[in-house]
């Protein structure tokens, strides 16, 4: 799996979740296997969360080198 594949999975999961009314994501690939996803997720009750996730994709694992919300 490459970083872009992972970012697409995250985006699709957020779009399909019943409790999420809106999501805005940005992504930046450092290379084909490493990058950052950040964004804002808005929930049904109007609350929201800002998040950032820096990931490294290896052949057998996905590790998050930095995560904040």
Backbone bond lengths (Angstrom), bond angles and torsions (degrees), N, CA, C in turn:
res aa  C-N    CA-C-N  psi(-1)  N-CA   C-N-CA  omega(-1)  CA-C   N-CA-C  phi
1 X - - - 1.440 - - 1.528 108.86 -
2 X 1.303 115.50 141.93 1.460 121.59 176.63 1.526 109.49 -104.80
3 X 1.324 115.85 165.90 1.459 120.42 -178.49 1.523 111.49 -56.00
4 X 1.316 117.83 -43.22 1.466 120.64 -178.17 1.523 111.19 -61.57
5 X 1.329 117.60 -37.98 1.469 120.78 176.56 1.526 110.37 -61.74
6 X 1.326 116.93 -44.85 1.462 121.94 179.10 1.534 110.39 -61.70
7 X 1.319 117.16 -45.99 1.463 121.32 -179.78 1.527 110.85 -61.79
8 X 1.317 117.70 -38.37 1.466 121.53 177.52 1.526 111.27 -65.17
9 X 1.328 117.63 -38.83 1.465 121.37 177.80 1.526 110.16 -63.24
10 X 1.323 117.26 -46.53 1.468 121.06 178.58 1.526 109.97 -58.95
11 X 1.316 117.73 -47.04 1.462 122.31 -179.83 1.526 110.92 -59.48
12 X 1.323 117.43 -46.41 1.467 120.92 -179.56 1.519 112.14 -64.48
13 X 1.320 118.00 -39.75 1.467 120.85 177.76 1.529 111.12 -62.55
14 X 1.309 116.88 -42.10 1.464 119.90 179.38 1.524 111.56 -66.50
15 X 1.304 117.41 -37.90 1.473 121.00 179.65 1.527 111.89 -67.17
16 X 1.319 118.23 -29.65 1.466 121.88 -175.33 1.522 113.88 -93.77
17 X 1.312 118.83 -12.82 1.468 120.01 -175.16 1.528 110.44 -71.50
18 X 1.327 116.68 131.81 1.467 122.06 -174.50 1.531 113.32 -64.75
19 X 1.310 119.19 -28.13 1.465 121.91 -174.94 1.526 113.27 -90.71
20 X 1.320 117.67 -1.85 1.467 121.50 -178.34 1.521 108.99 -104.42
21 X 1.331 115.73 123.20 1.463 119.85 179.91 1.522 112.61 -94.68
22 X 1.332 116.56 -24.25 1.463 119.46 -179.34 1.524 109.28 -158.00
23 X 1.303 115.44 148.43 1.464 119.92 174.08 1.520 108.53 -147.26
24 X 1.302 114.59 141.83 1.458 121.86 177.58 1.516 106.89 -128.29
25 X 1.320 116.43 115.76 1.459 121.39 -177.32 1.515 110.53 -119.45
26 X 1.317 115.27 143.82 1.458 121.50 167.36 1.523 106.81 -125.56
27 X 1.288 115.08 149.82 1.463 119.62 -178.50 1.519 109.59 -141.68
28 X 1.318 114.00 147.73 1.462 120.48 177.78 1.518 108.06 -139.75
29 X 1.309 116.25 120.98 1.463 121.10 177.44 1.524 108.55 -89.69
30 X 1.327 116.00 124.10 1.462 120.67 174.13 1.526 109.82 -76.46
31 X 1.318 114.72 -36.49 1.461 123.74 175.71 1.530 105.44 -159.41
32 X 1.328 120.28 179.32 1.466 120.01 -176.08 1.529 115.29 -59.51
33 X 1.320 118.95 -19.30 1.465 120.67 -176.07 1.531 114.45 -118.98
34 X 1.310 117.06 6.75 1.462 119.55 -178.64 1.523 109.57 -144.82
35 X 1.343 114.86 141.01 1.452 118.27 178.77 1.512 112.28 -175.23
36 X 1.321 114.55 -173.73 1.458 121.44 -177.38 1.526 109.51 -131.38
37 X 1.327 114.97 139.14 1.460 122.78 174.32 1.523 106.06 -121.82
38 X 1.324 116.43 131.30 1.454 118.87 174.23 1.514 108.85 -140.66
39 X 1.315 115.32 155.65 1.442 117.46 -178.86 1.505 114.53 178.46
40 X 1.328 113.21 -170.74 1.460 122.71 179.91 1.519 107.41 -130.61
41 X 1.327 115.95 131.49 1.462 122.50 178.51 1.522 107.37 -116.59
42 X 1.341 117.09 127.09 1.461 122.28 178.44 1.525 108.90 -108.90
43 X 1.337 115.44 133.66 1.464 122.12 -176.54 1.531 111.23 -101.98
44 X 1.334 115.92 168.89 1.462 122.68 -177.02 1.524 113.73 -51.96
45 X 1.312 117.26 -38.88 1.469 120.52 -176.62 1.530 113.05 -82.12
46 X 1.339 117.36 4.86 1.456 121.61 178.93 1.516 114.24 91.39
47 X 1.316 117.32 -10.65 1.462 119.39 176.84 1.529 109.39 -71.73
48 X 1.301 116.00 160.72 1.462 119.78 -179.36 1.519 110.01 -145.57
49 X 1.312 113.99 165.11 1.459 121.03 175.80 1.528 108.13 -138.63
50 X 1.313 115.66 134.74 1.464 122.04 171.70 1.520 106.72 -96.95
51 X 1.313 116.82 139.48 1.462 119.08 -179.20 1.519 111.33 -143.54
52 X 1.319 114.19 161.60 1.461 123.03 176.66 1.521 107.32 -143.46
53 X 1.316 116.02 136.39 1.463 121.26 -178.85 1.528 108.54 -140.63
54 X 1.317 116.80 118.89 1.462 121.73 175.42 1.524 107.19 -105.16
55 X 1.318 116.96 123.22 1.461 120.21 -172.98 1.522 112.42 -124.20
56 X 1.318 113.81 150.77 1.463 123.80 173.55 1.523 106.08 -122.64
57 X 1.322 117.03 123.96 1.454 121.96 -178.70 1.524 108.59 -104.01
58 X 1.314 115.74 117.69 1.456 122.58 176.75 1.525 108.39 -109.10
59 X 1.319 118.67 166.76 1.465 120.10 -177.55 1.535 114.51 -54.67
60 X 1.328 117.79 -34.00 1.464 119.83 -176.54 1.520 114.48 -116.49
61 X 1.323 117.99 4.55 1.464 118.65 -177.51 1.526 111.68 -159.16
62 X 1.325 113.97 162.15 1.457 122.36 172.27 1.517 105.94 -122.25
63 X 1.323 117.05 120.36 1.463 119.52 -179.99 1.525 109.62 -116.44
64 X 1.312 114.50 144.86 1.458 121.33 178.25 1.520 107.93 -102.81
65 X 1.322 116.51 110.81 1.457 119.92 -179.09 1.525 111.84 -81.84
66 X 1.336 115.76 -19.51 1.469 120.22 176.95 1.517 107.87 -153.64
67 X 1.327 116.06 138.01 1.455 121.23 179.69 1.517 108.41 -149.23
68 X 1.313 117.40 133.81 1.463 120.12 175.60 1.518 109.30 -148.10
69 X 1.323 115.07 154.09 1.465 121.38 176.40 1.510 109.69 -150.95
